[in-house]
Amino acid sequence: MARIAVLGGTGYTGGNIVREAAARGHHVTAYSRHAPAEPVPGVHYLQASFLEEGAVAAAVAGQDVVVEALAPRGELAGQLEGLIGDLAKLAAEQSARLIVVGGWSGLRPASGEPRFVEGDVPAAFRAEAEEMVRALEGLERDAPADLDWLFVSPAQEYGSYAPGEARGTYRIGDDVALTGADGRSAVSGADFARAVVDEIERHERRGHIGVAY
């Protein structure tokens, strides 16, 4: 079983990943600013601000996999890009795998076309989307050569506003968005978490992938 640290482990995405990984018997440590309302049995919860000196290094130490599921808002607005860069260096030094959860805006409508972030993103989400894409491009450009990393983008219809139901299935794509026969791109929180933990266990891919039905 893997030792997995989930940064943002009490949020919507991080919480689902924590539950899925713990249910499979992995050794999970969840980091967040606040204690969970409903702790998952067997999970070690720690409260931390990743703007504090040494907090990122402490989270990476001794882990096989580090899952970054934080959002670039609040105190992390404008800070997450740099934090992911620090995670990349520390994970490479300790031979840990780094998995970053991004957003739909980092995907493309077709191969070679601009990412969705370059199009009509609602103003309320544009800054977050742009920061996460900068973090992705930073990994593509500057990640240490020996870093084992994966950037995972969920479908367009994904989040606490549309939790969906667990189907026990999903599809994996590259940086081109996946859509169904009806043109929709969706995935539930439970199945996105299943995909992330499956990737941890299969350990087959590096780079940027998308998850949808």
ABEGO torsion letter per residue (X at the ends): XBBBBBBGAABAAAAAAAAAAAAAGBBBBBBBABBBABBBBGBBBBBBBAABBGAAAAAABGBABBBBABBBBEAABGAAAAAAAAAAAAAAAAGBBBBBBBBAAABBABBGBBBAAABBBBAAAAAAAAAAAAAAAAAAAABBAABBBBBBBBBABBEAABAEBBAGBBBBBBABBBBBAAGBBBBBAAAAAAAAAAAAAAGABBEBBBBBX
